[in-house]
Amino acid sequence: MDATSAPHRIPAEMPQYGEANNIFDLMQSMLEQLLIHQPEDPIPFMIEHLHRDNDHVPKIIILGPPASGKTTIAMWLCKHLNTNLLTKGSLIRKESSSLATEAQKLYQRFKKVPDMLLIQLVQERLSEVDCVRKGWILDGIPETREQVLMMQTLGLAPKHVIILNAPDSVLIERNLGKRIDPVTREIYHTTFDWPQESEVQNRLVQPEGISEMETAQKLLEYHRSIIRVLPAYSKVLKAISADQPCVDVFYQALTHVQTSHRSNAPFTPRVVLFGPMGSGKRLQAALLAQKYGLVHVCFGQLLKETVQGQSRLGELIQSFFEKEMPVPDNIVMKVLKQRLSQPDCLQRGWVLHGFPRDLDQAQMLASMGYSPNRVFFLNVPLDSILERLTLRRVDPVTGERYHLMYKPPPTLEIQARLLQNPKDSEEWVKLKTDLFYRNSVELEQFYKQAITLNGDQDPYTVFEYLESGIINPLPKKVL
């Protein structure tokens, strides 16, 4: 038998361990570093890379025209993320660096630093311990296509790039009012951001080169260069309008840099949908199963299929059905384990709804090794649930289902014979909804990475949110 085509029963622990510890991404990162640096002895190099453990530190570039506020945004991000801010000025002023000393001399003479020397300064700074451990933010670097290519050659690749845009007229007006605190290097503005402390006001100075003509010339040079820079970062680039309050710009930038890029790692979705009755879990599970080939595991239907199978377990469940009693958790877990351990669930993944219903069941599911890697809560207000469920009716003659608001019966004769399922009564719906929301508090605490969605909207809009939560990495919660 060809071993490559033989059916393999993959233990559930293997993919779960790989996903939980980011094994694929770790191997990809090490391979990238090997190809970039090409060490003579790869093993010690990879061991050192693992010891550094800095694959997830910030590596950010912020670009933008003069007066776009990129330095302010970079400083705010630096404080929030506890990382290192690198500007052309800080690189040139660095002490105990022969490269910085040479750059100072050239800048004093020509008011410019050669591209090669500037990128060497960047490389020197990024190799220092604090940048390796805590990451970095580059403010306004690279400026040209040539600098981009030099950085790529050295393996200096950002994870996130932000470009701030605004009309030239707005930027010129902003630049005219710019002032700098020579002590803290904080940037202020005579109109938009004037400091309250008189001591700070008195020491502010007007930077050089902010006249209207000088700003217009800088903007012209910027526009010529930036169109050749941005294509190199198209996959990690986020454009943000700078013509809005600075706080809004900051939060858009923060959201972008805290978002992980889609991984190339093999991913087997194990999805659990929570929501009160009438929230649309069954429909969303069916849509996910259809589009992504997942196994649709409806817990209630699974119990019925087990009864129909006429096994000893099915006969035991049937006895509880006949007495209208809930099936004990130990029996439930046996049924669920049988289904989730099947090869189709292990290979294709699954989407489960109707279970777990409380914290104890969630803990039992985790103890058996079937923890979901995506959990969604569909929140729907009680009024909408009552509207969805209490107006449902069934024609006892044809078996056709109707809804008095969304799908009314075509004739008065049909309407007169319609029946309501007792489980669609207002009292029953209120009872089950209240029970769900009481248990959901503990479930949300147990599934810390759960995503909460508004289920009271168009089903296909809800499905789009579910899709984005499955195909994209989970957001990292930063304190």
C-alpha positions in Angstrom: 0.0 0.0 0.0 1.2 3.5 -0.8 1.8 5.2 2.5 1.2 8.6 1.1 -2.4 7.7 0.0 -3.3 5.4 2.9 -6.0 6.6 5.3 -4.5 8.1 8.4 -6.2 8.4 11.8 -4.6 11.6 13.1 -4.8 12.0 16.8 -6.8 15.1 17.8 -3.9 16.2 20.0 -1.5 16.7 17.0 -3.3 19.6 15.1 -4.4 21.1 18.4 -0.8 21.2 19.7 0.5 22.6 16.4 -2.1 25.4 16.4 -1.8 26.2 20.1 2.0 26.6 19.9 2.1 28.2 16.4 4.5 25.5 15.2 4.0 26.2 11.5 4.5 30.0 11.9 7.6 29.3 14.0 9.1 27.1 11.4 8.3 29.6 8.6 9.9 32.4 10.6 13.1 30.4 11.2 13.3 29.5 7.5 12.9 33.1 6.5 15.7 34.1 8.9 18.0 31.3 7.5 17.4 32.5 3.9 18.1 36.1 4.8 21.2 35.7 6.9 22.5 32.4 5.5 24.6 31.4 8.5 27.4 28.9 8.1 26.0 26.8 10.9 22.2 26.9 10.9 21.6 24.9 14.1 23.1 27.4 16.6 21.5 30.2 14.6 18.1 28.7 14.9 18.6 28.0 18.7 19.6 31.7 19.2 16.5 32.8 17.2 14.3 30.7 19.5 15.9 32.1 22.6 15.2 35.7 21.3 11.5 34.8 21.2 10.7 38.1 19.4 8.6 37.1 16.5 5.6 38.9 17.9 7.2 42.2 19.0 6.1 45.4 17.1 7.9 46.1 13.9 6.2 49.2 12.5 6.9 51.9 9.9 4.9 55.1 9.9 5.1 57.3 6.7 3.4 60.5 5.7 4.0 64.0 4.3 5.2 66.9 6.4 2.7 68.0 9.1 0.6 64.8 8.7 1.2 64.1 12.4 3.2 60.9 11.9 5.7 61.8 14.6 2.9 62.3 17.1 1.2 59.1 16.2 4.5 57.3 16.4 5.2 58.6 19.9 1.7 57.6 21.1 2.1 54.2 19.7 5.5 53.9 21.2 4.2 54.7 24.7 1.2 52.4 24.3 3.1 49.4 23.0 6.2 50.0 25.2 8.5 49.8 22.2 11.3 51.9 20.8 10.9 55.0 18.5 13.5 55.6 15.8 13.7 58.8 13.9 16.3 60.2 11.6 17.3 62.7 14.3 17.6 60.1 17.1 19.8 57.9 14.9 22.1 60.8 14.0 22.4 62.0 17.6 23.2 58.6 18.9 26.3 58.6 21.2 29.2 56.1 21.0 28.5 55.3 17.4 31.1 56.0 14.7 28.4 55.8 12.1 26.3 58.4 13.9 29.4 60.7 14.2 30.0 60.4 10.5 26.3 61.1 9.8 26.4 64.2 12.0 29.3 65.7 10.0 27.7 65.0 6.7 24.4 66.4 7.8 26.0 69.6 9.2 27.7 70.1 5.9 25.1 69.0 3.3 21.9 68.9 5.4 21.4 65.4 4.2 22.6 61.8 5.1 23.4 59.4 2.3 20.9 56.5 1.9 23.5 53.8 2.6 24.7 55.5 5.8 21.1 56.1 7.1 20.2 52.4 6.6 23.4 51.3 8.2 22.4 53.4 11.2 18.9 51.8 11.2 20.5 48.3 11.1 22.9 49.1 13.9 20.1 50.4 16.1 17.7 47.5 15.4 20.4 45.0 16.4 20.6 46.4 19.9 19.1 44.5 22.8 16.1 46.8 23.5 14.9 46.7 19.9 15.4 43.0 19.7 13.3 42.4 22.8 10.7 45.1 22.6 10.5 45.9 18.9 10.6 49.2 17.1 8.7 52.0 15.2 10.4 53.8 12.3 9.2 57.3 11.9 9.5 58.5 8.3 12.0 55.9 7.2 12.4 54.8 4.5 12.0 57.9 2.4 13.0 56.6 -1.1 12.8 53.4 -3.1 16.6 53.0 -2.8 16.3 52.9 1.0 13.5 50.4 0.8 15.7 48.0 -1.3 18.6 48.4 1.0 16.4 47.5 4.0 15.0 44.5 2.2 18.5 43.3 1.3 19.4 43.5 5.0 16.3 41.6 6.1 14.7 44.6 7.8 11.1 43.9 7.2 8.2 45.6 9.0 5.0 43.7 10.1 2.8 46.8 9.7 3.2 50.0 7.7 0.9 53.0 8.1 0.7 55.8 5.6 -1.0 59.1 6.7 -2.7 61.1 3.9 -4.2 64.6 3.9 -4.7 67.4 1.3 -1.7 69.7 0.7 -3.6 72.8 1.7 -4.4 71.3 5.1 -0.8 70.2 5.6 0.6 73.6 4.7 -1.8 75.3 7.2 -0.8 72.8 9.9 2.9 73.3 9.3 2.8 77.0 9.7 1.6 76.6 13.3 4.0 73.8 14.4 6.1 74.3 17.5 8.6 72.0 19.2 9.5 71.5 22.9 13.3 71.4 22.9 13.3 69.5 26.2 10.8 66.7 25.5 10.8 66.9 21.7 7.0 66.9 21.9 5.2 68.6 19.0 2.5 71.3 19.5 0.4 73.6 17.4 -0.6 77.2 17.9 -4.2 76.4 16.9 -5.0 72.7 17.5 -2.7 71.6 20.3 -1.4 74.4 22.5 0.0 73.3 25.9 -1.7 74.6 29.0 1.5 74.9 31.2 3.0 78.4 30.8 6.5 76.9 31.4 6.1 74.7 28.3 4.6 77.6 26.3 7.6 79.8 27.0 10.2 77.3 25.9 8.5 76.2 22.6 10.5 77.0 19.5 9.6 77.3 15.8 11.3 74.6 13.8 13.2 75.5 10.6 11.8 75.0 7.2 8.1 75.4 7.9 7.3 78.4 5.7 4.6 78.0 3.0 7.1 77.8 0.1 9.5 75.5 2.0 6.5 73.2 2.9 5.2 73.1 -0.6 8.6 72.1 -1.9 8.9 69.3 0.6 5.4 68.1 -0.3 6.4 68.0 -4.0 9.5 65.9 -3.2 7.5 63.6 -0.9 4.9 62.9 -3.5 7.5 62.0 -6.1 9.2 59.6 -3.7 6.3 57.9 -1.9 4.7 56.4 -5.0 7.8 54.3 -5.5 8.0 53.3 -1.8 4.5 52.0 -1.1 4.4 49.1 -3.6 7.0 47.3 -1.6 4.7 47.2 1.4 1.3 46.6 -0.2 0.6 43.5 1.8 1.1 45.1 5.2 0.0 48.7 4.4 -2.8 50.7 6.0 -3.7 54.1 4.6 -5.3 56.5 7.2 -6.7 60.0 6.6 -4.8 62.5 8.7 -7.4 65.1 8.1 -9.4 64.1 11.3 -8.8 64.4 15.1 -5.5 63.0 16.1 -7.1 60.7 18.6 -9.2 59.1 15.8 -6.0 58.6 13.7 -4.2 57.0 16.7 -7.0 54.5 17.4 -7.1 53.5 13.7 -3.4 53.0 13.7 -3.4 51.1 17.0 -6.1 48.7 15.7 -4.0 48.0 12.6 -0.8 47.3 14.4 -2.5 45.0 16.8 -4.1 43.0 14.0 -2.2 39.8 13.0 -1.9 39.1 9.3 -3.5 36.0 7.9 -1.3 33.0 8.5 -0.3 30.4 5.9 -0.4 27.7 8.6 -2.7 24.7 8.0 -5.8 25.4 10.0 -8.6 23.0 10.9 -11.5 25.0 12.2 -13.2 23.7 15.3 -16.1 26.2 15.8 -18.7 26.5 18.5 -21.7 28.8 18.0 -23.5 30.1 21.1 -26.8 32.0 21.1 -30.3 31.9 22.5 -33.0 29.9 20.6 -33.9 31.8 17.5 -30.5 33.5 17.1 -29.8 31.7 13.8 -27.1 29.3 15.0 -28.4 26.5 12.8 -28.4 28.6 9.6 -25.0 30.1 10.3 -23.6 26.6 11.0 -25.0 25.3 7.7 -23.5 28.2 5.8 -20.1 27.6 7.3 -20.3 23.9 6.6 -21.3 24.4 3.0 -18.6 27.0 2.2 -15.7 25.5 4.1 -16.5 21.8 4.0 -16.9 21.6 7.8 -18.9 18.8 9.5 -22.1 20.3 10.7 -22.7 18.9 14.2 -26.1 20.0 15.5 -26.3 18.6 19.0 -30.0 18.0 19.2 -30.0 16.3 15.8 -27.0 14.2 16.8 -29.0 12.7 19.8 -31.9 11.9 17.5 -29.7 10.2 15.0 -28.1 8.1 17.8 -31.6 7.0 18.8 -32.5 6.1 15.2 -29.3 4.0 15.0 -30.9 1.6 17.5 -27.6 1.1 19.4 -27.5 0.4 23.2 -26.6 4.1 23.7 -29.5 5.1 21.5 -31.9 3.0 23.5 -30.7 4.6 26.7 -31.2 8.1 25.2 -34.7 7.1 24.0 -35.7 6.3 27.6 -34.9 9.9 28.6 -36.8 11.2 25.6 -39.9 9.3 26.5 -39.8 10.6 30.0 -39.1 14.1 28.7 -36.0 14.3 30.9 -32.6 15.9 30.0 -30.0 13.4 28.9 -27.2 13.1 31.5 -23.9 14.7 30.7 -21.9 11.5 30.8 -24.1 10.0 28.1 -24.1 13.1 26.1 -20.3 13.2 26.1 -20.1 9.6 24.9 -22.2 10.5 21.9 -20.3 13.7 21.2 -16.9 12.0 21.5 -18.0 9.3 19.0 -18.9 11.9 16.5 -16.0 14.3 16.9 -13.4 11.5 16.8 -14.5 10.4 13.3 -12.0 11.0 10.5 -14.1 13.6 8.7 -14.2 15.8 11.8 -10.5 15.4 12.4 -9.5 16.1 8.8 -12.1 18.7 7.7 -13.0 20.4 11.1 -16.4 20.9 12.6 -19.0 23.5 13.6 -21.0 22.7 16.7 -24.1 24.3 18.2 -26.5 23.4 20.9 -23.6 22.2 23.2 -22.1 23.1 25.6 -24.9 24.8 27.4 -23.2 25.6 30.7 -19.7 25.8 32.3 -19.6 22.2 33.4 -20.2 20.9 29.9 -17.6 23.2 28.5 -15.1 21.9 31.0 -15.9 18.3 30.2 -15.5 19.0 26.4 -12.1 20.6 27.0 -11.0 17.7 29.3 -11.7 15.3 26.4 -9.4 17.2 24.1 -12.0 18.7 21.9 -11.5 22.4 22.6 -12.7 24.7 19.9 -10.3 27.2 18.3 -13.1 29.6 17.3 -16.0 30.5 19.6 -18.8 32.9 18.6 -21.7 34.4 20.7 -24.7 35.6 18.7 -26.4 38.2 20.8 -30.1 38.9 19.9 -32.4 41.0 22.1 -35.5 39.3 23.6 -38.0 41.4 21.5 -36.4 40.2 18.2 -36.3 36.5 19.5 -40.0 36.7 20.3 -40.8 38.2 16.9 -38.8 35.4 15.2 -40.3 32.5 17.2 -43.7 33.2 18.5 -45.1 34.1 15.1 -44.0 30.8 13.5 -46.8 28.4 12.4 -47.1 25.0 10.8 -49.8 23.8 8.3 -50.9 20.4 9.7 -52.2 19.3 6.3 -49.2 20.1 4.1 -46.5 20.4 6.7 -45.6 23.8 5.2 -44.0 26.3 7.6 -45.1 29.9 7.8 -44.3 33.1 9.7 -47.1 35.5 10.3 -44.8 38.5 9.5 -42.1 37.3 7.1 -43.9 34.5 5.3 -47.7 34.8 5.9 -50.0 32.1 4.6 -51.5 32.8 1.1 -55.2 32.3 2.0 -57.5 32.8 5.0 -58.4 29.1 4.8 -54.8 28.0 5.4 -54.3 30.6 8.1 -57.3 29.3 10.0 -55.8 25.8 10.3 -52.3 26.8 11.2 -50.9 25.5 14.5 -48.2 26.8 16.9 -45.5 24.5 18.3 -45.7 24.7 22.2 -42.0 25.4 22.2 -42.7 28.6 20.3 -45.0 30.0 23.0 -43.9 33.3 24.6 -43.5 31.8 28.1 -41.3 29.0 26.9 -39.1 31.3 24.7 -38.6 33.8 27.6 -37.7 30.9 29.9 -35.1 29.4 27.5 -33.6 32.8 26.6 -33.2 33.8 30.3 -31.5 30.5 31.0 -29.1 31.0 28.1 -28.0 34.5 29.1 -27.5 33.4 32.7 -25.1 30.6 31.6 -23.4 32.7 28.9 -21.7 34.9 31.5 -19.6 31.9 32.7 -19.1 30.6 29.2 -17.7 33.9 28.0 -15.3 33.9 30.9 -14.2 30.3 30.1 -13.7 31.0 26.4 -11.6 34.1 26.8 -10.9 34.4 23.0 -14.6 34.3 22.1 -16.0 36.8 19.6 -19.3 38.4 20.3 -21.5 39.4 17.3 -24.7 41.2 16.9 -27.1 38.4 15.6 -30.0 40.8 15.1 -29.2 41.7 11.5 -29.3 40.2 8.0 -28.1 36.6 8.2 -25.6 37.0 5.4 -24.1 40.1 7.2 -23.7 37.9 10.3 -22.1 35.2 8.2 -19.5 37.7 6.8 -18.5 38.5 10.4 -18.2 34.8 11.2 -16.1 34.3 8.2 -13.7 37.1 9.1 -13.4 35.6 12.6 -12.5 32.2 11.2 -10.1 33.0 8.4 -8.2 35.8 10.3 -6.0 35.2 13.4 -7.6 36.0 16.7 -6.8 39.6 17.8 -4.2 39.8 20.6 -5.5 41.4 23.8 -2.9 44.1 24.7 -3.1 45.6 28.2 
